[in-house]
Amino acid sequence: MIVTLQDISRRFNFDWIFRNIQYTFTTGNAYAIIGPNGSGKSTLLRVIAGQLTPSAGLLRYTEQQSEIPIDQIFRHVTYAAPYLDIMDDFTLHESLQFHARFKPWLNGLTHEDVLHLTGLQLHKDKQIRHFSSGMRQRVKLVMAVCAQSELLLLDEPTTNLDEAGVQWYTELMNNYTPDRITIVGSNQQREYAFCKAHLNIADYKSL
């Protein structure tokens, strides 16, 4: 897949969040969108995910030289962020089963494999409402990273994780991010250390 941003801009009311971003993301590479809090990292991720329409510019997705319509891009994207919720009434076991109905697991991974990757096997029959914020974040990350998708978007992925959780996240990224586009929005180097390319959103602010 190739994701092309051509003069992408976004504003809220009369305030431009970023302007004229020209960038290309390609399969097999990991990218970091960096910048301070409130700089527009999450907004740009949501634009790339097709959740927000750019105020100006053109966003294109192509795969094997065929263009993917914007209203179909959700089929190719997985996304994890602290502000995205998961179903409180489902158990962990049910949550993973439900998610896999829409986005199958990566080739070679079974339901039991994915459950094991969360590190929460002992809680598989507990409702998500009883999970801590760190446990919820693990579930969100595993569902995004281990599902089949050409475009993986992660916003502040280690939010609510302790040091053991950060190490777990690092191993997850090392093992399951090849052969796709991975984009991490963050201002913490530990979250994007594996990313070889950086897009600094401060370079696209209005003067």
C-alpha positions in Angstrom: 0.0 0.0 0.0 1.0 3.6 -0.6 -0.6 6.5 1.3 0.0 9.9 -0.3 -0.6 13.2 1.4 -0.7 16.1 -1.1 -0.9 19.5 0.5 -3.1 18.1 3.4 -4.4 20.8 5.7 -6.9 20.8 8.6 -8.4 23.6 10.5 -11.0 23.9 13.3 -13.1 27.0 12.9 -10.6 29.6 11.8 -7.5 28.0 13.3 -5.2 25.9 11.1 -3.9 22.9 12.9 -1.4 22.1 10.2 -1.0 23.1 6.5 0.4 21.8 3.3 1.7 18.4 4.5 3.3 16.6 1.6 4.3 13.1 2.6 4.3 9.5 1.3 3.9 6.4 3.5 4.8 3.0 2.0 4.4 -0.6 3.0 7.2 -2.2 5.0 8.1 1.0 6.8 7.4 2.5 10.3 6.9 6.3 10.8 6.5 8.6 13.8 4.4 11.7 13.8 6.1 13.8 16.5 5.3 17.1 18.2 4.3 18.5 21.6 0.9 17.9 23.2 -1.9 19.7 21.3 0.2 20.1 18.1 -2.2 18.1 15.9 -0.7 14.5 15.9 -4.0 12.9 16.8 -5.8 15.0 14.2 -3.5 14.0 11.5 -3.8 10.3 12.4 -7.6 10.6 12.2 -7.3 12.3 8.8 -5.1 9.4 7.6 -7.5 6.9 9.0 -10.4 8.5 7.1 -12.2 9.6 10.2 -11.7 13.3 9.5 -11.9 15.0 6.1 -9.0 17.3 5.4 -9.9 21.0 5.0 -7.7 21.2 2.0 -5.5 18.9 -0.1 -5.7 15.4 -1.4 -5.3 12.1 0.4 -4.8 9.0 -1.8 -4.5 5.3 -0.9 -3.2 2.9 -3.6 -2.6 -0.8 -3.6 -1.1 -2.7 -6.5 -1.6 0.5 -8.6 -5.4 0.5 -7.9 -6.8 3.4 -5.8 -8.8 2.5 -2.7 -11.9 4.8 -2.2 -11.8 6.8 1.0 -15.1 5.2 2.1 -13.5 1.8 1.9 -10.3 2.5 3.7 -11.7 1.3 7.0 -11.3 -2.2 5.7 -7.5 -1.8 5.5 -6.9 0.1 8.8 -6.5 -0.8 12.4 -6.2 1.9 15.0 -5.4 2.1 18.8 -5.7 5.2 20.9 -6.4 6.0 24.5 -9.7 7.8 23.5 -11.1 4.8 21.6 -13.3 2.6 23.7 -13.8 -1.2 23.8 -17.1 -2.9 24.9 -17.4 -2.9 28.7 -19.9 -5.7 28.8 -17.8 -8.2 26.9 -15.3 -10.4 28.6 -11.7 -10.4 27.2 -12.5 -13.7 25.4 -15.7 -12.3 23.9 -13.9 -9.0 22.9 -11.3 -10.8 20.9 -13.8 -13.1 19.3 -16.0 -10.1 18.3 -13.1 -8.1 16.9 -11.9 -11.1 14.8 -15.3 -11.2 13.1 -14.5 -7.9 11.4 -10.7 -8.0 11.2 -9.2 -11.6 11.1 -6.0 -12.2 13.0 -2.7 -12.0 11.1 -1.8 -15.2 9.3 -0.6 -17.9 11.6 -2.2 -16.4 14.7 -5.1 -18.2 16.5 -7.5 -16.9 19.1 -5.4 -18.6 21.8 -2.2 -17.0 20.4 -3.7 -13.6 20.6 -5.1 -14.2 24.1 -1.6 -15.2 25.2 -0.1 -12.1 23.6 -2.2 -9.9 25.9 -0.6 -11.4 28.9 -4.1 -11.5 30.5 -5.0 -15.1 30.1 -6.1 -15.4 33.7 -8.7 -12.7 33.1 -10.2 -14.0 29.9 -13.6 -14.5 31.5 -13.7 -11.1 33.3 -15.7 -8.3 31.8 -13.7 -5.4 30.4 -15.4 -3.0 32.8 -13.4 -4.5 35.6 -10.1 -4.1 33.8 -7.6 -1.4 34.8 -6.6 1.3 32.4 -3.3 -0.5 31.7 -5.1 -3.8 31.0 -7.5 -2.0 28.6 -4.6 -0.5 26.8 -3.0 -3.9 26.3 -6.2 -5.2 24.8 -6.6 -2.2 22.4 -3.0 -2.6 21.2 -3.2 -6.4 20.6 -6.5 -6.0 18.7 -5.0 -3.3 16.5 -1.5 -4.8 16.0 -2.5 -8.5 15.6 -5.3 -8.0 13.1 -4.9 -8.2 9.4 -4.4 -4.6 8.1 -2.2 -2.9 5.7 -2.2 0.4 7.7 -1.6 0.3 11.5 -2.1 3.6 13.4 -1.2 4.0 17.0 -1.7 7.2 19.0 0.3 7.5 22.3 0.5 3.7 22.5 2.1 3.3 26.0 -0.5 5.5 27.7 -1.4 3.8 31.1 1.3 1.1 30.7 3.8 0.5 33.4 7.5 -0.3 32.7 6.7 -3.9 32.2 4.0 -2.9 29.8 6.3 -0.6 27.8 8.7 -3.5 27.4 5.8 -5.7 26.3 4.8 -3.0 23.8 8.3 -2.8 22.4 8.4 -6.6 21.8 4.9 -6.5 20.2 6.1 -3.8 17.7 9.3 -5.7 16.9 7.4 -8.9 16.1 4.3 -7.8 14.3 4.9 -4.5 12.4 6.8 -5.7 9.3 5.0 -5.9 5.9 2.6 -3.1 6.6 2.6 0.7 7.1 2.9 1.6 10.8 2.4 5.1 11.9 2.9 6.2 15.6 1.7 9.5 16.9 3.8 10.4 20.0 6.1 12.8 21.8 7.9 10.0 23.7 10.9 8.5 22.1 10.3 5.1 23.7 7.1 4.8 21.8 8.6 5.3 18.4 12.2 4.1 18.8 11.6 1.5 16.1 10.4 4.1 13.5 13.1 5.0 11.0 11.2 8.1 9.5 9.8 11.1 11.5 7.2 13.6 10.4 7.5 16.6 12.7 4.1 18.3 12.7 5.7 21.6 13.8 7.1 21.9 10.3 3.6 22.3 9.0 2.1 24.9 11.4 0.8 28.2 10.2 3.1 31.2 10.5 
